[in-house]
């Protein structure tokens, strides 16, 4: 006689990660897109040059699906990256997303402040495949794999949340 587990378990398959980049420098946003295209990385990408607009869109629930990972520039004139992280963490807008700082700074004080305010990672720009691989090593809910087309895919593993 077969046995059944109750309640049934939900199986969630890995999927392409949804990534949000927030950087006031349009050239840095374009450079990141260029690197990812050049390295043939598949992901869902949303870019914002205004942290206030990104925060407004997150709070206004304009996304059909929220980002899984958010990379924020540290120094922006409109709103500092750390302030954006604090606002997101305080309002619980992205409870399951990995949020980090992407910056040109290598100052250990900047890194410590970022982690203290709720950042999950701190990486040096430009954001390219090796930076994404480093993030995947830090955060077990993401990985980079080669797909059937030969492209690299940044994958999100929802089953690892809460571990």
N, C-alpha and C positions, 0 to 999 in steps of 0.2 A: 504494500500500500504506500503510495507517495506521501511525503510530508510537505507541508506548506508553511512558510514563514508568514506570520501575521503580526503587524501590518506589513504589506508588501513594501519592499525597499524601492526607492526611486533611483533610477540609474541616470546620471547626468554625464553626458559625453563632453570631452574637452572641446573647446571651440576657440575660434580666433579671438584674441584679446581686443577689447575696446580701450583705446589709449587716448587720453586728452593731454595735449601739450599747451602750456600757458607761458608765453614769453613775449615781452613787449618789443623785442627785436625781430622784425619781419624777416630779416636775412637769416637769423638763427632758425626760425621756423622753416624757411625754404631749404636751408642747408640740411636740416634733419630729414625733411621729406626726400631730398635728393639722395642722402645716404641710404635711406631705407629702400628707395626705388632701385638705386644702384646695386645694393646687396640683395635685391629681390626678396624683401621681407613682407609677408602677408600679415596684415592686421587691420583693424578698423581704427582710423585716425581722425581725431577732431583737433583742430588747432585754434587757439585764441591768442590775439595780441593784447587783449585787455583782461586783466584779472577780475575787474568788476563785472564785465560782461560774462565771463565764465561763471562767476559766482551767481549772478542773476539767472543765467540759464539753468544752472544746477538747482537753485532754489525754486525756480518757476517750473521745474519738471518738464522742460522742453525736449528732453531726450526720451525716445521710446525705450532705450536701454541705457542705463548709467554706465560710465566708464569703469573698467576694472582696475586701471592703473592711471595715475595722474602724475605728470612730470611738470614741475613749476620752476621757473627761473627765480633765483634768489633775490636779485636786485631789480626792481621795476619802479618807475617813478609814481605810477598811479596807486599802487599798493604793493608792499613788499611781499615776497613769496611766503615768508614765515607768517605774516598776517593772514594771507589767504588760507594757509594750512590751518591756522588756529580757528578761523571762521568756519571752515568746512568741518573740522573735528567738533567744535562747540555746538554746531547745529545738527550734527550727525547726518549731513547730506549724503555722504558716501560711506556708510558703515562697514562695507566689505571691501572697499577699494584700497589698493596700495597707493599711498601718496608720498611723493618724494621731491627732493630738490635736484634740479639739473642746473649746474652753474659753472662758470669759469674759475671760481674761487677754490683754492686748495687749503684755505685757512681752517685749522682744526677747531677754532672757536665757532666758525660758521657751521661746521658739521655738528658740533655738540649742541648748538642752539636749535638746529633743525630737528635733531632727534628729540630734544627736550620738548619741542612744541608739537610733536606728533608725527614727524616724518618717518616713513618706513625705510627710506634709503636716501643716500646723498651721492650723486654721481657728477663727474666732470663732463662738460660739453666738449665737443659735439656729441649728440646722441647718435650712435651708430650700432652696428651689430654686436661689437664687443662690449659696448656699454649695456645693451639689452641682455647679453649673456651674463654679465656681472649681476644685473638685477635678478635674473632668474636663479642664480646661485644663492642669492640672499633670501629670496622669497619662494618658497616651495610651491606656491599656487600658480607659477608661471614656468614655461619652458620654451625653448626654441627647437624646432624639429624641421627636418627636410621633408617636404611634401612630395606627392607623386609627380608634380610638375617640375620638381627640382628647386622650387622656391623655398625659402625658409619661412616658417610660420611661427609667430609669437602666439603661443597657446595659453589659455587660461583654464585652470583645473578647479572648477567650483567645489569638487568633493573634498579639497584640502582645507577649505575654510573652517576656522574654529579649531584647528589642530595646534 
